[in-house]
Amino acid sequence: MPSEPAPMHDAEHTFFLAALERFERPLIRYAHSYTSDLEEARDVVQDVFLKLSQNLASLDPDRLAPWLFTVCKNRALDHQRKHSRLIVMETDSFDHEASTSPRPGDDLESRETAATLRSLIEKLPTRQREAITLKFISGLDYKEISQVMKTSIGNVGYLIHHGVQSLRTKWQEHEANPQCSTESALAL
Amino acid sequence: MKLENLTAWALNELSAEEQARLEAELSNDPAVQETAETTKDFCTFLTRELRDESMALTSNQRAQFTTPKAPEIAPWKDRFEPKPLRWWQRPAIPMAAAAAVVVLGSTVTFYINQAPDAVSAVATSESEKIRVQVQSKRRDLATPPQSIGTPPAPKTKPVSASTAVASIQLAQAPAAPASPMPMLASADVRFPGNGPHIGSGSIVIAGTGSSVSSTSTFTSDLAPIRPQLGQPSNSESYTSITENALISVVREPLSTFSIDVDTASYANVRRFLNLNTKPPRDAVRVEELINYFPSSEPAPDADSKQPFTVKAEMAACPWQPQHRLARIHLKGRDVAAGSKPSNLVFLVDVSGSMNSEDKLALVQRSLRMLAERLGENDRVSLVTYAGGTEVVLPSTNGLKKADMIDAIDRLKAGGSTAGAAGIKLAYEQAVSGFIQGGVNRVILCTDGDFNVGISDPKELEGFITEKARSGVFLSVLGFGTGNLKDRTMETLADKGNGNYAYIDSVSEARKVLVEQMQGTLVTIAKDVKIQVEFNPAIIREYRLIGYENRLLAKEDFNDDTKDAGEIGAGHSITALYELVPANLPPGATPQPLVDKLKYQPEAQQLAAPAPVKTLVSATNEALTVKLRYKEPEGTTSKLLEVPLNDDARAIEKASPEFKFTAAVAGFGMLLRESSYAGQLTWDAVRQLAREGKGPDALGYRGEFLQLIEKAASK
């Protein structure tokens, strides 16, 4: 059983729980942007927190976010390499999952919007894509993003600004001509 | 205008100032404003669509992490096994076992005699757990190591708990009962078990031969073992701080304390706030928050006789408008880098416990940073200790960077700890390369698992004290975590006339070793004590903010054998007093803490220092700050006096530094939920901090403003 979380002392456990609370969902969404599969994303994030529990003693608390997201990215890429990557979005699976929304139509529409936006993000240049993902999908702030991406806050501002502008143009094109964009989204 | 800033504004990523500036620009330019609004709408849309909160770990996956592991014996065993028994553990084990047996019955009575350090031991039983943790700290500030006092009389009080015991840690006396050191012990008891059968009690430990006595309270914590999310650290243990209370000037006209240049508390508070959690009250030490920030006030000229400037200022108290706030500020002389040749010996703990990213790896990075800064007049050697001691780098010229870096990079952790031998070897190196008139310093880098030796620790302290007199000082750089060990390191640094810094990150290493290198390495005055005398005609009551563990007896001020804090080059040290004016109308102050004396008429109480009174009434001085300090190589102290008048200044008219200090103190008091915080709000703290921010070349104050936002949203 190598996957046992390491025994922790009280202070460390408190720190760990706070980290879990703060970063669980942002990490899942981040992993999901790589795996496009919730189950896989969960596995990845489970690994991340397992690793965190084993490395608490040696971690610089100020660099928690960059540490988590870097580990998460590496794990997600490992997963991608291991399991052949699903390229086409499985739109079927939307219908099988239970919906909590009062009108399932809303949910589906919203998921389509999100799926389209994600496909547009996929097409951004690598660094912009990374910054946009960390900002809008994971919800990190500029400073945290700069640490994860090992760049300056100014550069993060630049990447996000251009990413947002470019996304907005593409989104407007999509709105004007939904058919074309959706196809490209599904084909991606 | 940079368009990136519009996006940053839309995402709320600008600092408050940048935001205000940009919004001012926007209001002048409707076209840009529209662009900004559209960007903001689109960003909101992106966030809403992309941030799918439904994606989370399964509850099983999460339970794997949130379910606490039962506190087994294993971790304790780990802690004991790798290292040989320490000097204080040996006599403790039978005593701890005996104590456990007593507790098992139903009642425990234990005597805390003169314990010079904390001891832990383990005893086990079945289901319920009581963990008693007694941390004790030698009150060495008030007593020089050589002085022989009367051994303190043991005072005891039974603590009862009708529960079985799983593990106990308790402090006990070392083998030698003749130990002359007066003790101050603080205790923290946690009862993580459930149910109503938990007792609580209090224990008073007083030291004779020292004027300082302390009351510690055992608190029983009925919270479940697992800390609640969002309320972290209710399981971390800190030495509890009892805030200084308002003291009547008539009864105690003098307030005496030692300066403190430690800053560890700020780094710790920052760690909590950056995790979006509120720091535990006792982790907030207000004076350490205040002294973290270098002030912009002018230092004395390099050739001035006095090693530091003293500035005192008084204005309205922001949290009690009828009260006054006095700020006493010391700014040490700057010493240009390289102006004094240095002879530095790095003593690095490379025992097994140092083997982690935030320990040895951070030590190496810190030392590399420092190595970069050394010049041709400097000499460096590197000594390590683990199972044995080794001179890794013999005294080497500061220009031979490659040799230094190479030696630093070769450091590797492993083995047990032979600290005493290491420190002796380091001092030998320092003495053999002694530079007359230069900086001679041993820099100890450790995680604090600094095993102070198999023999008597006092011998080692005596050794360090003696070497300090010979001109070789000691700096301690702490790495990793651990509160109790903090205290050991602080004691060693105090003894060695050095300073103690806690390095939690590379940026903190840069602050201590690069930006404030001269302050860390060059001591410009030692044994600096402050005594403030208040004029009862103007001030009725006073309260020293912070410095709770640095208080001295009034007699210690003129006693040159009493050790106190050191000031490094360029250091700023600030103390604040909250003052109740004597002329407040009756009823304007809350209920006095002590009633008026029945058998002494008020006039007589005031007239007690009769000859002084005539002197005092002739002046408008509210208080006089007296300072004593010694030159780094001196043995007799010099006296400085600075009187302070109350010019009825409003807080708005106060200097920016005054406002900033008040903001940091207010920040600490709000985090501590201080009963003295009065009408203080986070808005007021923010306002003061902004007005007092100044140029902030190093960005510390900007970071503080961000921490205010984080703390305010708690």
Boltz contact constraints between the chains, C-beta under 6 A:
constraints:
  - contact:
      token1: [A, 7]
      token2: [B, 69]
      max_distance: 6.0
  - contact:
      token1: [A, 7]
      token2: [B, 75]
      max_distance: 6.0
  - contact:
      token1: [A, 10]
      token2: [B, 235]
      max_distance: 6.0
  - contact:
      token1: [A, 11]
      token2: [B, 236]
      max_distance: 6.0
  - contact:
      token1: [A, 14]
      token2: [B, 227]
      max_distance: 6.0
  - contact:
      token1: [A, 14]
      token2: [B, 232]
      max_distance: 6.0
  - contact:
      token1: [A, 14]
      token2: [B, 233]
      max_distance: 6.0
  - contact:
      token1: [A, 14]
      token2: [B, 235]
      max_distance: 6.0
  - contact:
      token1: [A, 17]
      token2: [B, 229]
      max_distance: 6.0
  - contact:
      token1: [A, 18]
      token2: [B, 232]
      max_distance: 6.0
  - contact:
      token1: [A, 18]
      token2: [B, 275]
      max_distance: 6.0
  - contact:
      token1: [A, 18]
      token2: [B, 277]
      max_distance: 6.0
  - contact:
      token1: [A, 20]
      token2: [B, 65]
      max_distance: 6.0
  - contact:
      token1: [A, 21]
      token2: [B, 229]
      max_distance: 6.0
  - contact:
      token1: [A, 22]
      token2: [B, 276]
      max_distance: 6.0
  - contact:
      token1: [A, 24]
      token2: [B, 57]
      max_distance: 6.0
  - contact:
      token1: [A, 25]
      token2: [B, 56]
      max_distance: 6.0
  - contact:
      token1: [A, 28]
      token2: [B, 55]
      max_distance: 6.0
  - contact:
      token1: [A, 28]
      token2: [B, 56]
      max_distance: 6.0
  - contact:
      token1: [A, 29]
      token2: [B, 55]
      max_distance: 6.0
  - contact:
      token1: [A, 38]
      token2: [B, 55]
      max_distance: 6.0
  - contact:
      token1: [A, 42]
      token2: [B, 57]
      max_distance: 6.0
  - contact:
      token1: [A, 46]
      token2: [B, 61]
      max_distance: 6.0
  - contact:
      token1: [A, 49]
      token2: [B, 65]
      max_distance: 6.0
  - contact:
      token1: [A, 57]
      token2: [B, 356]
      max_distance: 6.0
  - contact:
      token1: [A, 58]
      token2: [B, 356]
      max_distance: 6.0
  - contact:
      token1: [A, 58]
      token2: [B, 357]
      max_distance: 6.0
  - contact:
      token1: [A, 58]
      token2: [B, 358]
      max_distance: 6.0
  - contact:
      token1: [A, 60]
      token2: [B, 358]
      max_distance: 6.0
  - contact:
      token1: [A, 60]
      token2: [B, 505]
      max_distance: 6.0
  - contact:
      token1: [A, 61]
      token2: [B, 271]
      max_distance: 6.0
  - contact:
      token1: [A, 62]
      token2: [B, 505]
      max_distance: 6.0
  - contact:
      token1: [A, 113]
      token2: [B, 49]
      max_distance: 6.0
  - contact:
      token1: [A, 114]
      token2: [B, 49]
      max_distance: 6.0
  - contact:
      token1: [A, 117]
      token2: [B, 49]
      max_distance: 6.0
  - contact:
      token1: [A, 117]
      token2: [B, 50]
      max_distance: 6.0
  - contact:
      token1: [A, 136]
      token2: [B, 46]
      max_distance: 6.0
  - contact:
      token1: [A, 136]
      token2: [B, 47]
      max_distance: 6.0
  - contact:
      token1: [A, 136]
      token2: [B, 50]
      max_distance: 6.0
  - contact:
      token1: [A, 137]
      token2: [B, 50]
      max_distance: 6.0
  - contact:
      token1: [A, 142]
      token2: [B, 13]
      max_distance: 6.0
  - contact:
      token1: [A, 157]
      token2: [B, 4]
      max_distance: 6.0
  - contact:
      token1: [A, 157]
      token2: [B, 8]
      max_distance: 6.0
  - contact:
      token1: [A, 158]
      token2: [B, 4]
      max_distance: 6.0
  - contact:
      token1: [A, 160]
      token2: [B, 7]
      max_distance: 6.0
  - contact:
      token1: [A, 161]
      token2: [B, 4]
      max_distance: 6.0
  - contact:
      token1: [A, 161]
      token2: [B, 7]
      max_distance: 6.0
  - contact:
      token1: [A, 164]
      token2: [B, 7]
      max_distance: 6.0
  - contact:
      token1: [A, 168]
      token2: [B, 42]
      max_distance: 6.0
